[in-house]
Amino acid sequence: MNTLPPDPDPVPPPPPTASQRVIAAFERITEANRPELWTTLRAVEDVLVDAKAVDERVKAGEDLPLAGTVLAVQDLVDVAKQPSGRRVPEASATVVTRLTSAGAVVLGKTGAATIASAWDRTKVGGGGAAVAVALGIVDLALSTGGAVPAALNAVAAVKPTRGLLPMTGIQASDGLSVYASGLVAARRALALMTGPDDVDPATRTWPADVRLGTGEHPRIAFTVDLPLGEAASIAFRSVLGRLRAAGVVLEPVTCSAQGPEGFDALLVPTVPDHPGITETLADPAGVGHRLASCTAFANLLDVAGVTVPVLPGDRRPFGVTFLTRAFEDQIGLDLATVCTDEPMSHYPEPGEDVVVFGAHLRGQPLNAVLTGLGARFTGPVRTIEGYRMVLLGTEPPQPGVLAGGASLDGERWRLSPAAFERFAATLEEPFVLDRVELDDGTAAPAVRCLTADGPGLDRYESWRGYVRFASTAGLRDPG
């Protein structure tokens, strides 16, 4: 018998420092041997100076959410002291400054729409920014290129509602996209870049009644009138199947130019096929028109777009794009994660959290009140040991949550400011919104009662626990 104590759990290695990540990026540049990606590649010594400054800030105790992140920037986006077309700007674009202030380090500037894809040197890549991400050289890239390069290189791209990102220092008017290997990294960067800068007069703020969620069965329109190649058709059908399996209601439309109006989102294939480099050089205008045929209409609409990669069995890159109405960026991100299986935090729109314990839970009779207000489910919660639950004589049956000595399970939902006020107005006596303390150390407004009488339900720990008991026993009285 082995009487030795068990080995301790291995201690995970610390994340790489910014300096280590920069060194790895330059090593990857050498391995990839793709000098055509860059219009300007900064000297390794200069990039390391920036990286070491980030490392010193971290050592000093600063919280830098992008520490260790390596960034590429398209040539149309200003970086201080780096060529931008025929200019050398003194200041960086506002969005670049916000990312570097959060710990990102700029590696260089990209261009070249006709360079090869990261996956196949004989196929077109659409732009250096997306290729640099796909090759693992950088973690993030900023580009005005939109969805097409993301699909051609199997990376994620998010183009937020026009006006949420200030365009100061960007030599384009049709918006900015962020490329990343996954949506979590893209959303984190967008959260840091979003917000007016007091310079760009076209910036916009979130409306008070913005929808943040769709409910359990979102309605997505999908296009059926686009001429797709065989591989693209197979990949698109696989995405539709995955969405159906997740409970999404899919409805075919024959005119994608109407956008997502009337639906929670419009789903389109991002590109119809993957042209070769030779074909593209021979007919750049024709190939460009064909590649843009699935998504170009979106540039004329006030929409937000999220593109995610799809790799069919033959491993040829393909992508789909979720288009949502302006300011419903969160909905597009959440729907796209059905295809990527990534956890998604909320985009930094204004909003209020509310915790529910009873009939407002998912699958319960009053949940439609929340979903009808555009609320977003953000996860299960558990209170500290300071509450109790009693059965009220309401219709439909609901629990009353009062001060006590037990922990209770519930759900956290997020609503826009206007929806939060409307939700509060739906509560009738004895229900009120009052803060509860949660076991993660946070607190949030919750649907509870200040006073109420009824049979105790603490032993079930949750309303669902009692509902299961009642449905099995055929009783409503917990006895």
JOPE-V506080 format. One record per residue. N is the residue number from 1. RES is the residue in one small letter. PHI is phi as a letter, one per 40 degrees, with the letter a starting at -180 (NA if undefined). Layout:
n:N res:RES phi:PHI
n:N res:RES phi:PHI
//
This chain:
n:1 res:m phi:NA
n:2 res:n phi:c
n:3 res:t phi:c
n:4 res:l phi:c
n:5 res:p phi:c
n:6 res:p phi:c
n:7 res:d phi:c
n:8 res:p phi:c
n:9 res:d phi:d
n:10 res:p phi:c
n:11 res:v phi:c
n:12 res:p phi:c
n:13 res:p phi:c
n:14 res:p phi:c
n:15 res:p phi:c
n:16 res:p phi:c
n:17 res:t phi:c
n:18 res:a phi:c
n:19 res:s phi:c
n:20 res:q phi:c
n:21 res:r phi:c
n:22 res:v phi:c
n:23 res:i phi:d
n:24 res:a phi:c
n:25 res:a phi:c
n:26 res:f phi:c
n:27 res:e phi:c
n:28 res:r phi:c
n:29 res:i phi:d
n:30 res:t phi:c
n:31 res:e phi:c
n:32 res:a phi:c
n:33 res:n phi:f
n:34 res:r phi:b
n:35 res:p phi:c
n:36 res:e phi:c
n:37 res:l phi:c
n:38 res:w phi:b
n:39 res:t phi:c
n:40 res:t phi:a
n:41 res:l phi:b
n:42 res:r phi:c
n:43 res:a phi:c
n:44 res:v phi:d
n:45 res:e phi:c
n:46 res:d phi:c
n:47 res:v phi:c
n:48 res:l phi:c
n:49 res:v phi:d
n:50 res:d phi:c
n:51 res:a phi:c
n:52 res:k phi:c
n:53 res:a phi:c
n:54 res:v phi:c
n:55 res:d phi:d
n:56 res:e phi:c
n:57 res:r phi:c
n:58 res:v phi:c
n:59 res:k phi:c
n:60 res:a phi:c
n:61 res:g phi:h
n:62 res:e phi:c
n:63 res:d phi:c
n:64 res:l phi:b
n:65 res:p phi:c
n:66 res:l phi:b
n:67 res:a phi:d
n:68 res:g phi:g
n:69 res:t phi:c
n:70 res:v phi:b
n:71 res:l phi:b
n:72 res:a phi:b
n:73 res:v phi:b
n:74 res:q phi:c
n:75 res:d phi:c
n:76 res:l phi:c
n:77 res:v phi:b
n:78 res:d phi:c
n:79 res:v phi:b
n:80 res:a phi:d
n:81 res:k phi:g
n:82 res:q phi:b
n:83 res:p phi:d
n:84 res:s phi:b
n:85 res:g phi:g
n:86 res:r phi:c
n:87 res:r phi:b
n:88 res:v phi:b
n:89 res:p phi:c
n:90 res:e phi:c
n:91 res:a phi:b
n:92 res:s phi:c
n:93 res:a phi:d
n:94 res:t phi:d
n:95 res:v phi:c
n:96 res:v phi:c
n:97 res:t phi:d
n:98 res:r phi:c
n:99 res:l phi:c
n:100 res:t phi:c
n:101 res:s phi:c
n:102 res:a phi:c
n:103 res:g phi:h
n:104 res:a phi:c
n:105 res:v phi:b
n:106 res:v phi:c
n:107 res:l phi:c
n:108 res:g phi:i
n:109 res:k phi:b
n:110 res:t phi:b
n:111 res:g phi:a
n:112 res:a phi:g
n:113 res:a phi:c
n:114 res:t phi:c
n:115 res:i phi:c
n:116 res:a phi:c
n:117 res:s phi:c
n:118 res:a phi:c
n:119 res:w phi:c
n:120 res:d phi:a
n:121 res:r phi:c
n:122 res:t phi:c
n:123 res:k phi:b
n:124 res:v phi:c
n:125 res:g phi:b
n:126 res:g phi:g
n:127 res:g phi:i
n:128 res:g phi:c
n:129 res:a phi:c
n:130 res:a phi:c
n:131 res:v phi:c
n:132 res:a phi:c
n:133 res:v phi:c
n:134 res:a phi:c
n:135 res:l phi:c
n:136 res:g phi:g
n:137 res:i phi:c
n:138 res:v phi:b
n:139 res:d phi:c
n:140 res:l phi:b
n:141 res:a phi:a
n:142 res:l phi:b
n:143 res:s phi:a
n:144 res:t phi:c
n:145 res:g phi:c
n:146 res:g phi:g
n:147 res:a phi:c
n:148 res:v phi:d
n:149 res:p phi:d
n:150 res:a phi:c
n:151 res:a phi:c
n:152 res:l phi:c
n:153 res:n phi:b
n:154 res:a phi:f
n:155 res:v phi:b
n:156 res:a phi:c
n:157 res:a phi:a
n:158 res:v phi:b
n:159 res:k phi:b
n:160 res:p phi:c
n:161 res:t phi:d
n:162 res:r phi:d
n:163 res:g phi:h
n:164 res:l phi:c
n:165 res:l phi:b
n:166 res:p phi:c
n:167 res:m phi:c
n:168 res:t phi:c
n:169 res:g phi:g
n:170 res:i phi:b
n:171 res:q phi:c
n:172 res:a phi:a
n:173 res:s phi:b
n:174 res:d phi:b
n:175 res:g phi:g
n:176 res:l phi:b
n:177 res:s phi:b
n:178 res:v phi:b
n:179 res:y phi:b
n:180 res:a phi:a
n:181 res:s phi:c
n:182 res:g phi:a
n:183 res:l phi:c
n:184 res:v phi:c
n:185 res:a phi:c
n:186 res:a phi:c
n:187 res:r phi:c
n:188 res:r phi:c
n:189 res:a phi:c
n:190 res:l phi:c
n:191 res:a phi:d
n:192 res:l phi:c
n:193 res:m phi:c
n:194 res:t phi:c
n:195 res:g phi:h
n:196 res:p phi:c
n:197 res:d phi:b
n:198 res:d phi:g
n:199 res:v phi:b
n:200 res:d phi:c
n:201 res:p phi:c
n:202 res:a phi:c
n:203 res:t phi:c
n:204 res:r phi:b
n:205 res:t phi:b
n:206 res:w phi:c
n:207 res:p phi:c
n:208 res:a phi:c
n:209 res:d phi:b
n:210 res:v phi:d
n:211 res:r phi:c
n:212 res:l phi:b
n:213 res:g phi:a
n:214 res:t phi:b
n:215 res:g phi:g
n:216 res:e phi:c
n:217 res:h phi:b
n:218 res:p phi:c
n:219 res:r phi:b
n:220 res:i phi:b
n:221 res:a phi:c
n:222 res:f phi:b
n:223 res:t phi:c
n:224 res:v phi:b
n:225 res:d phi:b
n:226 res:l phi:c
n:227 res:p phi:c
n:228 res:l phi:b
n:229 res:g phi:c
n:230 res:e phi:d
n:231 res:a phi:c
n:232 res:a phi:c
n:233 res:s phi:c
n:234 res:i phi:c
n:235 res:a phi:c
n:236 res:f phi:c
n:237 res:r phi:c
n:238 res:s phi:c
n:239 res:v phi:c
n:240 res:l phi:d
n:241 res:g phi:c
n:242 res:r phi:c
n:243 res:l phi:c
n:244 res:r phi:d
n:245 res:a phi:c
n:246 res:a phi:c
n:247 res:g phi:g
n:248 res:v phi:c
n:249 res:v phi:c
n:250 res:l phi:b
n:251 res:e phi:b
n:252 res:p phi:c
n:253 res:v phi:b
n:254 res:t phi:b
n:255 res:c phi:b
n:256 res:s phi:c
n:257 res:a phi:c
n:258 res:q phi:c
n:259 res:g phi:g
n:260 res:p phi:c
n:261 res:e phi:d
n:262 res:g phi:g
n:263 res:f phi:b
n:264 res:d phi:c
n:265 res:a phi:a
n:266 res:l phi:b
n:267 res:l phi:b
n:268 res:v phi:b
n:269 res:p phi:c
n:270 res:t phi:c
n:271 res:v phi:b
n:272 res:p phi:c
n:273 res:d phi:a
n:274 res:h phi:b
n:275 res:p phi:c
n:276 res:g phi:c
n:277 res:i phi:c
n:278 res:t phi:c
n:279 res:e phi:c
n:280 res:t phi:c
n:281 res:l phi:c
n:282 res:a phi:c
n:283 res:d phi:a
n:284 res:p phi:c
n:285 res:a phi:c
n:286 res:g phi:c
n:287 res:v phi:c
n:288 res:g phi:c
n:289 res:h phi:c
n:290 res:r phi:c
n:291 res:l phi:c
n:292 res:a phi:c
n:293 res:s phi:c
n:294 res:c phi:c
n:295 res:t phi:b
n:296 res:a phi:d
n:297 res:f phi:d
n:298 res:a phi:c
n:299 res:n phi:c
n:300 res:l phi:c
n:301 res:l phi:b
n:302 res:d phi:c
n:303 res:v phi:b
n:304 res:a phi:b
n:305 res:g phi:b
n:306 res:v phi:b
n:307 res:t phi:b
n:308 res:v phi:b
n:309 res:p phi:c
n:310 res:v phi:b
n:311 res:l phi:b
n:312 res:p phi:c
n:313 res:g phi:d
n:314 res:d phi:c
n:315 res:r phi:g
n:316 res:r phi:c
n:317 res:p phi:c
n:318 res:f phi:a
n:319 res:g phi:a
n:320 res:v phi:b
n:321 res:t phi:b
n:322 res:f phi:c
n:323 res:l phi:b
n:324 res:t phi:b
n:325 res:r phi:c
n:326 res:a phi:d
n:327 res:f phi:g
n:328 res:e phi:c
n:329 res:d phi:d
n:330 res:q phi:d
n:331 res:i phi:c
n:332 res:g phi:c
n:333 res:l phi:c
n:334 res:d phi:c
n:335 res:l phi:c
n:336 res:a phi:c
n:337 res:t phi:c
n:338 res:v phi:c
n:339 res:c phi:c
n:340 res:t phi:b
n:341 res:d phi:f
n:342 res:e phi:b
n:343 res:p phi:c
n:344 res:m phi:b
n:345 res:s phi:c
n:346 res:h phi:c
n:347 res:y phi:c
n:348 res:p phi:c
n:349 res:e phi:c
n:350 res:p phi:c
n:351 res:g phi:a
n:352 res:e phi:b
n:353 res:d phi:c
n:354 res:v phi:a
n:355 res:v phi:b
n:356 res:v phi:b
n:357 res:f phi:b
n:358 res:g phi:b
n:359 res:a phi:c
n:360 res:h phi:c
n:361 res:l phi:c
n:362 res:r phi:d
n:363 res:g phi:g
n:364 res:q phi:b
n:365 res:p phi:d
n:366 res:l phi:b
n:367 res:n phi:c
n:368 res:a phi:c
n:369 res:v phi:c
n:370 res:l phi:c
n:371 res:t phi:c
n:372 res:g phi:c
n:373 res:l phi:c
n:374 res:g phi:g
n:375 res:a phi:c
n:376 res:r phi:b
n:377 res:f phi:c
n:378 res:t phi:b
n:379 res:g phi:h
n:380 res:p phi:c
n:381 res:v phi:b
n:382 res:r phi:b
n:383 res:t phi:c
n:384 res:i phi:c
n:385 res:e phi:c
n:386 res:g phi:a
n:387 res:y phi:a
n:388 res:r phi:a
n:389 res:m phi:b
n:390 res:v phi:b
n:391 res:l phi:c
n:392 res:l phi:c
n:393 res:g phi:c
n:394 res:t phi:c
n:395 res:e phi:b
n:396 res:p phi:c
n:397 res:p phi:d
n:398 res:q phi:a
n:399 res:p phi:c
n:400 res:g phi:b
n:401 res:v phi:b
n:402 res:l phi:b
n:403 res:a phi:c
n:404 res:g phi:a
n:405 res:g phi:b
n:406 res:a phi:b
n:407 res:s phi:c
n:408 res:l phi:b
n:409 res:d phi:c
n:410 res:g phi:a
n:411 res:e phi:b
n:412 res:r phi:b
n:413 res:w phi:b
n:414 res:r phi:b
n:415 res:l phi:b
n:416 res:s phi:c
n:417 res:p phi:d
n:418 res:a phi:c
n:419 res:a phi:c
n:420 res:f phi:c
n:421 res:e phi:c
n:422 res:r phi:c
n:423 res:f phi:c
n:424 res:a phi:d
n:425 res:a phi:c
n:426 res:t phi:c
n:427 res:l phi:c
n:428 res:e phi:b
n:429 res:e phi:d
n:430 res:p phi:c
n:431 res:f phi:c
n:432 res:v phi:a
n:433 res:l phi:c
n:434 res:d phi:a
n:435 res:r phi:c
n:436 res:v phi:b
n:437 res:e phi:c
n:438 res:l phi:b
n:439 res:d phi:c
n:440 res:d phi:c
n:441 res:g phi:g
n:442 res:t phi:c
n:443 res:a phi:b
n:444 res:a phi:a
n:445 res:p phi:c
n:446 res:a phi:a
n:447 res:v phi:c
n:448 res:r phi:a
n:449 res:c phi:b
n:450 res:l phi:c
n:451 res:t phi:a
n:452 res:a phi:a
n:453 res:d phi:b
n:454 res:g phi:i
n:455 res:p phi:d
n:456 res:g phi:c
n:457 res:l phi:b
n:458 res:d phi:d
n:459 res:r phi:c
n:460 res:y phi:c
n:461 res:e phi:g
n:462 res:s phi:a
n:463 res:w phi:c
n:464 res:r phi:c
n:465 res:g phi:c
n:466 res:y phi:c
n:467 res:v phi:c
n:468 res:r phi:c
n:469 res:f phi:c
n:470 res:a phi:c
n:471 res:s phi:c
n:472 res:t phi:c
n:473 res:a phi:c
n:474 res:g phi:g
n:475 res:l phi:b
n:476 res:r phi:b
n:477 res:d phi:c
n:478 res:p phi:c
n:479 res:g phi:g
//
